[in-house]
Amino acid sequence: MKEKIVKTAEGQRMNVLGDNQVLKLTGKDTGGQFAVIIQNLPPGVGVPKHVHNNDDEHFHLLEGEVHFQVGEDEYTLKAGDMIFLPRHIPHSLRVIGDQTAIVRLTVVPAGAEDMFIELDKLPEGPPDFEKVTEICGRYGVSFV
C-alpha cells in the first residue's frame, strides 16, 4: 500500500438511486481499512431504515441539512456536523430543507463501496426494490 492523492475533480462518479456520488478512496487504495465517498443528496432524498452488519459509517456533513433516525433517537445535522453509526444499529436519513446536502461518507472497513458500484449499474427510473434489497444483502445491509 502507498499514499494516494485524490484531487477535487477525481474519483469514480456514480448515480446510486438518484444520489450522485463520487468514490474517492476504495479498499484497494487503503488496504481494506476504509472507503471514502462524497454524496450529493438532493432535497427530500433519503434512505429508509436499514442495518449494516459488516461496517461502521461516519458521515461528515459538508453542506445542507440531514435528519437521521438512529434506533429510537433522532438528530438533525447541519454543515460541519458529524455522526458515527456503528454496525448493527438501525438507522435512516433524509435531506431536509431546499438545499442539496453534500456528505463525506467514510465506511470502515472498506467493502460497501462495491455495493454502491453495483447499485450504480441499475437502470435509471424507479428502482426495483427487490433487486436493491438483493444487492444490499450481499454486502451485509438489510432494510428493516
TAQUIGI-V300914 format. One record per residue. PHI is phi in radians with two decimals (* if undefined). Layout:
# TAQUIGI-V300914
PHI / PHI
This chain:
# TAQUIGI-V300914
* / -2.45 / -1.09 / -2.52 / -1.82 / -2.09 / -1.30 / -0.89 / -1.49 / -1.64 / 2.17 / -1.44 / -1.49 / -2.42 / -2.04 / -1.88 / 0.95 / 1.58 / -1.77 / -1.36 / -2.16 / -2.24 / -1.39 / -1.65 / -2.33 / -1.96 / -1.05 / -1.12 / -1.34 / -1.99 / 1.14 / 1.39 / -1.26 / -2.85 / -2.32 / -2.19 / -2.28 / -1.67 / -1.89 / -1.96 / -1.78 / -1.16 / -0.92 / 1.49 / -1.25 / -2.67 / -2.18 / -1.14 / -0.99 / -2.64 / -2.29 / -1.73 / -1.75 / -1.93 / -2.63 / -1.80 / -2.16 / -2.22 / -1.83 / -2.07 / -1.39 / -1.62 / -2.58 / 1.54 / -2.52 / -2.29 / -1.72 / -2.00 / -1.96 / -2.19 / 1.06 / -1.66 / -1.63 / -2.25 / -2.43 / -2.01 / -1.83 / -2.12 / -0.84 / 1.71 / -1.36 / -2.34 / -2.49 / -1.84 / -2.09 / -1.24 / -1.00 / 1.29 / -1.84 / -1.07 / -2.69 / -2.49 / -2.62 / -2.66 / -1.30 / -2.01 / 1.48 / -1.94 / -1.93 / -1.07 / -1.64 / -1.95 / -2.22 / -1.68 / -1.78 / -1.98 / -1.97 / -2.25 / -1.29 / -1.12 / 2.40 / -1.13 / -1.06 / -1.18 / -1.10 / -1.11 / -1.08 / -1.15 / -1.12 / -1.10 / -1.46 / -1.18 / -1.10 / -1.15 / 1.83 / -0.99 / -1.26 / -1.45 / -1.07 / -1.10 / -1.19 / -1.03 / -1.07 / -1.10 / -1.08 / -1.06 / -1.04 / -1.14 / -1.91 / 1.37 / -1.91 / -2.25 / -1.57 / -2.17
